[in-house]
Amino acid sequence: MSTIIIGNIHENIKCESFKDPETGRIRVRPLKGQGLPTNLLIECSSKERMAHLEGTKFITENVKVCKKTDGRVYLRAKDQKITKIM
């Protein structure tokens, strides 16, 4: 697994939507086997997340490793865009 460094960009990341047990909201996380922890959230279009069922697979052009002011690390999809894949 690659080291997670704030500011790094990872390209063509496959991801999936899931229901966050803490918030009850539909979130997106990376799929296994891409060198990214699957517990990191991907910040992306809520409209796109909500338009599909939980468990839908997506791809992003790239994600940037970011850090919230409270210290949480997350991934931000380029232009907030995710695209459904089959």
C-alpha positions as CSV (number, residue, x, y, z in Angstrom):
1,M,0.0,0.0,0.0
2,S,1.3,3.4,-0.9
3,T,2.0,6.0,1.7
4,I,-0.8,8.6,2.1
5,I,0.7,12.0,1.7
6,I,-1.5,15.2,1.9
7,G,-1.6,16.8,-1.6
8,N,-0.8,13.6,-3.5
9,I,-3.0,12.7,-6.5
10,H,-4.0,9.2,-7.3
11,E,-5.4,8.6,-10.8
12,N,-8.3,6.5,-12.1
13,I,-9.6,5.3,-8.8
14,K,-12.4,2.8,-8.7
15,C,-14.8,3.3,-5.8
16,E,-18.2,2.3,-4.4
17,S,-21.1,3.9,-2.6
18,F,-22.0,2.6,0.9
19,K,-24.3,3.7,3.8
20,D,-22.2,5.3,6.5
21,P,-23.2,3.6,9.8
22,E,-22.3,6.8,11.8
23,T,-24.3,9.3,9.8
24,G,-26.8,7.1,7.8
25,R,-25.7,9.0,4.6
26,I,-24.5,7.5,1.3
27,R,-20.8,7.9,1.1
28,V,-18.1,6.8,-1.4
29,R,-14.9,4.9,-0.6
30,P,-12.0,3.4,-2.7
31,L,-12.3,-0.3,-3.7
32,K,-9.6,-2.6,-2.4
33,G,-6.4,-3.3,-4.3
34,Q,-5.5,0.3,-5.4
35,G,-3.0,1.2,-2.8
36,L,-5.5,3.4,-0.9
37,P,-7.1,2.6,2.5
38,T,-10.8,1.6,1.9
39,N,-11.8,3.5,5.1
40,L,-11.0,6.9,3.5
41,L,-14.0,8.8,2.2
42,I,-14.1,10.3,-1.2
43,E,-15.6,13.8,-1.4
44,C,-17.7,14.0,-4.5
45,S,-21.0,15.1,-6.0
46,S,-23.9,14.3,-3.6
47,K,-26.3,14.5,-6.6
48,E,-24.4,11.6,-8.2
49,R,-24.1,9.6,-5.0
50,M,-27.9,9.9,-4.3
51,A,-28.8,9.0,-7.9
52,H,-27.6,5.4,-7.5
53,L,-28.2,2.5,-5.1
54,E,-25.8,1.7,-2.3
55,G,-23.1,-0.5,-3.6
56,T,-22.9,1.2,-7.0
57,K,-19.3,1.2,-8.5
58,F,-17.8,4.4,-9.8
59,I,-14.5,5.6,-11.2
60,T,-12.9,9.0,-10.7
61,E,-10.4,10.7,-13.0
62,N,-8.3,11.3,-10.0
63,V,-8.5,12.0,-6.2
64,K,-6.4,14.3,-4.1
65,V,-5.4,13.5,-0.6
66,C,-6.7,16.2,1.7
67,K,-7.0,16.9,5.4
68,K,-9.9,18.6,7.3
69,T,-9.2,21.2,10.0
70,D,-10.2,18.6,12.6
71,G,-7.3,16.3,11.3
72,R,-9.4,13.8,9.3
73,V,-7.8,12.7,6.1
74,Y,-10.0,12.2,3.0
75,L,-9.9,12.1,-0.7
76,R,-11.5,14.7,-3.0
77,A,-12.5,13.7,-6.5
78,K,-11.4,16.0,-9.3
79,D,-14.3,18.5,-9.9
80,Q,-16.3,16.4,-7.4
81,K,-17.0,14.1,-10.4
82,I,-17.6,10.3,-10.2
83,T,-18.8,8.2,-13.1
84,K,-20.8,5.0,-12.8
85,I,-19.2,1.9,-14.2
86,M,-20.8,-1.5,-14.9
